[in-house]
Amino acid sequence: MFADTAPPSPSRGWRALAVVATLAALTLLAFVIAYWLWQLFGPPRVHIPPATPADPASVLLASGLFTRGAANSNATTDAAPQALGGDARLLGVFAEADDRGYALFRLSSGPKLVAVGQEIAPGATLAAVRPDGIVVREAVGERSIGLRNAQPKTVPAATAKQEKTSASASRAACSPPSGFKGQIVALNAELMNGLIAQPDSWRALLEPSTGALLVRDESGFAAMLGLKRGDRIEQANGIALLSADDVVSAVLRPLVSNQPVRLTGSRDGQPRELWLRNTAC
């Protein structure tokens, strides 16, 4: 005799899980139906564009987008090394017409006299000479260098009295004699060293003429001494000047040694004399 058997009923936990799954599915279905009904029957979407600036060009310029390259370029130019180093010093100029002439420099290698168009140092050329300074041409462009007065030396207080006594004696030795009525010219020793090192820069300004030197030009070395074309220079401290080479031995070297030089000659047939001294004298 067989007994009737019923299938086992699911547990209570499984029934609860089935109810939750059914509710989740119905909720998702409701969201999908609502979305598509809104797409089909809802109002059309309105697009509001962002407000544009009144002056778009100024906004772009203020952003720096187009100035970054220029700023980098300027920084490169400012940072570019200058061919004429900081150890170079302009000592003096012999200015001529049309920005021509010579300039004397003190470089690390020593004094150097340079004419317009010549190279001062690798990459630096003397472009112009003016009464108050020069123009130097370099790879980054041209720049002006003005003449500057030398800074006064600081003398220790302990030696101030000795320096004053020595200076007074030096001035007395370098002063012209009593009754001298000519022009007094003070010259820089480094300037004289530059002229000695490169005599060709000024030698053509003088020419021998019957026991004297005749000034051929009023520029350069002659103009620095206050001489004019046609002036005759006959003696330096009593030594006859017969050639341009005599200027080195009788004029320039004594000045470098802090010895004054008395030049005698004539202008337009009238006697004329100059008293040359070192600026340190």
Buried (B, 14 or more C-beta within 10 A) or exposed (E): EEEEEEEEEEEEEEEEEEEEEEEEEEEEEEEEEEEEEEEEEEEEEEEEEEEEEEEEEEEEEEEEEEEEEEEEEEEEEEEEEBBBEEEBBBBBBBBBEEEBBBBBBBBEEEBBBBBBEEEBBEBBBBBBBBEEBBBBBBEBEEBEBEBEEEEEEEEEEEEEEEEEEEEEEBEEEBBBEEEEEBBBBEBBBBBBBBBBEBBEBBBEBBEEBEEBBBBBBBBBBBBBBBBEEEBBBBBBBEBEBBEBEBBBEBBBBBBBEBBBBBBBBBEEEEEBBBBBBBEEB
